């Protein structure tokens, strides 16, 4: 199941600015990020128009762009509609994104992600109640290293639920957007057992710190976690160069 908060970061209304290009980018992000899987049917044009707050013609134009990029196929008939193309593989897109990224841009993404996430967990440590953190811990304990798809979705969901405990709508929305941006790259990190173990241990340290109300500890563990995943991405990039 798609994490609802992460899904919301991609499918919130875009208003009037950008129109077809922004709709196309949001849908492409959902596909290449693995939120919409190969073979999955997209909502109807009218439903997408309502969700994004644009005209159906704008959605139609964005779907044309996605078809041209090979991300979406359209089938006619009673059970027709727009579907995610079978060749739309999130891992392949993530590898290409990592290949073309500079180390500076990866470090910059990490700095932005760490700053926003740290601000969220600092507030969460001050505002969360034990029962909320315990619910997160229960979900975290369900992590299954044998299913990397479930692993990434659960980690994304836990992190977004964690920052939502900050009770800051603005910070949470920004973190959701960043999580959606970085999540496809983190799928590459997930393929290495050692990296999975490090990320799991550090995220658990963040949860523990929030539960005991230790704001500095939560921030420190968050920064360590982000440093670790960015270092892992740079190492993977170097190995595949």
C-alpha positions as CSV (number, residue, x, y, z in Angstrom):
1,X,0.0,0.0,0.0
2,X,1.3,3.5,-0.9
3,X,2.2,5.5,2.3
4,X,-0.7,8.1,2.3
5,X,1.4,11.0,3.6
6,X,4.1,10.4,0.9
7,X,1.4,10.0,-1.7
8,X,0.0,13.3,-0.6
9,X,3.3,15.1,-1.3
10,X,3.0,14.2,-4.9
11,X,-0.7,14.5,-5.5
12,X,-1.6,17.7,-3.8
13,X,-3.2,20.5,-5.9
14,X,-0.8,22.5,-8.0
15,X,-3.2,25.4,-8.6
16,X,-2.8,27.4,-11.8
17,X,1.0,27.7,-12.1
18,X,2.9,25.3,-14.4
19,X,-0.2,23.3,-15.5
20,X,0.6,20.4,-17.8
21,X,4.3,20.4,-17.1
22,X,3.8,20.3,-13.3
23,X,1.2,17.6,-13.6
24,X,3.5,15.6,-15.9
25,X,6.4,16.0,-13.4
26,X,4.3,14.9,-10.4
27,X,3.0,11.8,-12.2
28,X,6.5,11.0,-13.5
29,X,7.9,11.4,-9.9
30,X,5.2,9.0,-8.7
31,X,6.1,6.4,-11.4
32,X,9.9,6.7,-11.1
33,X,9.7,6.8,-7.4
34,X,7.7,3.5,-7.2
35,X,4.5,5.0,-5.8
36,X,2.7,3.9,-9.0
37,X,3.9,0.5,-10.1
38,X,4.3,-1.0,-13.6
39,X,0.9,-2.1,-14.9
40,X,-1.1,0.0,-12.4
41,X,-4.0,1.9,-13.7
42,X,-4.0,5.7,-13.2
43,X,-7.1,7.5,-12.0
44,X,-9.3,8.8,-14.8
45,X,-8.6,12.2,-16.4
46,X,-11.4,13.8,-14.5
47,X,-10.2,12.4,-11.2
48,X,-6.7,13.6,-11.8
49,X,-8.0,17.0,-12.8
50,X,-9.9,17.2,-9.6
51,X,-7.0,16.1,-7.5
52,X,-4.5,18.5,-9.1
53,X,-6.9,21.4,-9.4
54,X,-6.5,21.8,-13.1
55,X,-8.7,21.3,-16.2
56,X,-9.1,17.8,-17.8
57,X,-7.4,19.2,-21.0
58,X,-4.3,19.9,-18.9
59,X,-4.2,16.4,-17.6
60,X,-4.7,15.1,-21.1
61,X,-1.7,17.1,-22.3
62,X,0.4,15.8,-19.4
63,X,-0.5,12.2,-20.2
64,X,0.7,12.8,-23.8
65,X,4.0,13.8,-22.5
66,X,4.2,10.7,-20.2
67,X,3.4,8.5,-23.2
68,X,6.1,10.1,-25.3
69,X,8.6,9.4,-22.4
70,X,7.5,5.7,-22.3
71,X,6.2,6.0,-18.7
72,X,2.5,5.5,-19.5
73,X,0.5,3.5,-22.1
74,X,-3.1,4.0,-23.0
75,X,-5.5,1.1,-23.7
76,X,-8.9,1.4,-25.3
77,X,-12.1,-0.5,-24.6
78,X,-14.2,-1.3,-21.7
79,X,-11.3,-1.9,-19.3
80,X,-9.2,0.8,-20.9
81,X,-7.5,3.8,-19.5
82,X,-3.9,5.0,-18.8
83,X,-1.6,2.5,-17.2
84,X,2.0,2.7,-15.9
85,X,4.2,1.1,-18.6
86,X,5.8,-2.2,-17.9
87,X,9.2,-0.8,-18.6
88,X,8.9,2.0,-16.0
89,X,11.3,0.5,-13.5
90,X,12.1,2.8,-10.5
91,X,15.5,1.2,-9.9
92,X,16.6,1.9,-13.5
93,X,15.4,5.5,-13.2
94,X,17.2,5.9,-9.8
95,X,20.4,4.5,-11.3
96,X,20.3,7.0,-14.2
97,X,19.5,9.9,-11.8
98,X,22.4,8.9,-9.6
99,X,24.7,8.5,-12.6
100,X,24.0,12.0,-13.8
101,X,24.1,13.7,-10.4
102,X,27.2,15.5,-9.2
103,X,28.6,14.9,-5.7
104,X,27.9,18.5,-4.9
105,X,24.2,18.1,-5.8
106,X,24.0,15.0,-3.7
107,X,25.6,16.7,-0.7
108,X,23.2,19.7,-1.2
109,X,20.2,17.4,-1.3
110,X,21.4,15.8,1.9
111,X,22.0,19.1,3.6
112,X,18.4,20.3,2.7
113,X,16.9,17.0,3.7
114,X,18.8,16.9,7.0
115,X,17.9,20.5,7.9
116,X,14.2,20.0,7.4
117,X,14.0,16.6,9.0
118,X,16.1,17.7,12.0
119,X,13.8,20.7,12.5
120,X,10.8,18.3,12.5
121,X,12.3,15.7,14.9
122,X,13.4,18.5,17.3
123,X,9.8,19.6,17.6
124,X,8.5,16.1,17.7
125,X,10.7,15.3,20.7
126,X,9.1,18.3,22.5
127,X,5.5,17.7,21.4
128,X,4.9,14.0,20.8
129,X,3.1,11.8,23.4
130,X,4.4,8.3,24.2
131,X,1.4,6.5,22.7
132,X,2.1,8.2,19.3
133,X,5.7,7.2,19.3
134,X,4.8,3.6,20.3
135,X,2.5,3.3,17.3
136,X,5.4,4.3,15.1
137,X,7.7,1.8,16.8
138,X,5.1,-1.0,16.2
139,X,5.2,-0.2,12.5
140,X,9.0,0.1,12.5
141,X,9.2,-3.4,14.0
142,X,7.4,-4.8,10.9
143,X,10.3,-4.0,8.7
144,X,11.2,-7.0,6.5
145,X,14.6,-7.1,4.8
146,X,13.4,-10.0,2.6
147,X,11.1,-7.6,0.7
148,X,12.9,-4.5,-0.4
149,X,9.8,-2.9,-1.8
150,X,8.0,-3.2,1.5
151,X,11.2,-2.2,3.3
152,X,11.4,1.2,1.5
153,X,7.7,1.9,1.7
154,X,7.7,1.2,5.5
155,X,10.8,3.3,6.1
156,X,9.3,6.2,4.1
157,X,6.0,5.9,5.9
158,X,7.7,5.8,9.4
159,X,9.9,8.8,8.7
160,X,6.9,10.9,7.5
161,X,4.8,9.8,10.4
162,X,7.7,10.7,12.7
163,X,8.1,14.2,11.3
164,X,4.3,14.7,11.4
165,X,4.6,14.4,15.2
166,X,6.3,17.9,15.0
167,X,2.7,19.3,14.6
168,X,4.1,21.7,12.1
169,X,2.1,21.6,8.9
170,X,4.6,23.7,6.9
171,X,7.7,21.6,8.0
172,X,5.9,18.3,7.4
173,X,4.8,19.3,3.9
174,X,8.3,20.3,3.0
175,X,9.7,17.1,4.4
176,X,7.2,15.0,2.5
177,X,8.3,16.7,-0.7
178,X,11.9,16.0,0.1
179,X,11.1,12.4,1.0
180,X,9.4,11.9,-2.3
181,X,12.5,13.3,-4.1
182,X,15.1,11.2,-2.2
183,X,13.2,8.0,-1.8
184,X,13.9,6.7,-5.4
185,X,17.7,7.1,-4.7
186,X,17.4,5.4,-1.3
187,X,16.1,2.3,-3.1
188,X,19.7,1.9,-4.4
189,X,21.0,2.1,-0.9
190,X,18.5,-0.5,0.2
191,X,20.1,-3.1,-2.1
192,X,23.2,-3.3,0.2
193,X,22.7,-5.2,3.4
194,X,25.2,-3.1,5.4
195,X,23.6,0.1,4.4
196,X,20.1,-1.2,5.4
197,X,21.5,-2.1,8.8
198,X,23.0,1.3,9.3
199,X,19.9,3.2,8.3
200,X,17.7,1.0,10.4
201,X,19.9,1.5,13.5
202,X,20.0,5.3,13.1
203,X,16.3,5.7,12.4
204,X,15.6,3.6,15.6
205,X,17.9,6.0,17.4
206,X,15.8,8.9,16.2
207,X,12.6,7.2,17.4
208,X,14.2,6.4,20.8
209,X,15.3,10.0,21.2
210,X,11.9,11.4,20.3
211,X,10.2,9.0,22.7
212,X,12.3,10.2,25.7
213,X,12.0,13.8,24.7
214,X,15.7,14.2,23.8
215,X,15.6,16.9,21.1
216,X,19.4,17.2,20.7
217,X,19.7,13.4,20.5
218,X,17.0,13.2,17.8
219,X,18.7,15.9,15.7
220,X,22.1,14.2,16.1
221,X,20.8,10.8,15.0
222,X,19.0,12.4,12.1
223,X,22.1,14.1,10.8
224,X,24.1,10.9,11.2
225,X,21.5,9.0,9.3
226,X,21.4,11.5,6.4
227,X,25.2,11.6,6.3
228,X,25.3,7.8,6.1
229,X,22.8,7.5,3.2
230,X,24.5,10.3,1.2
231,X,27.9,8.7,1.7
232,X,26.4,5.4,0.6
233,X,25.0,7.0,-2.6
234,X,28.3,8.5,-3.4
235,X,30.0,5.1,-2.9
236,X,27.5,3.4,-5.1
237,X,28.0,6.2,-7.7
238,X,31.7,5.7,-7.6
239,X,31.4,1.9,-8.0
240,X,29.2,2.2,-11.1
241,X,31.1,5.0,-12.8
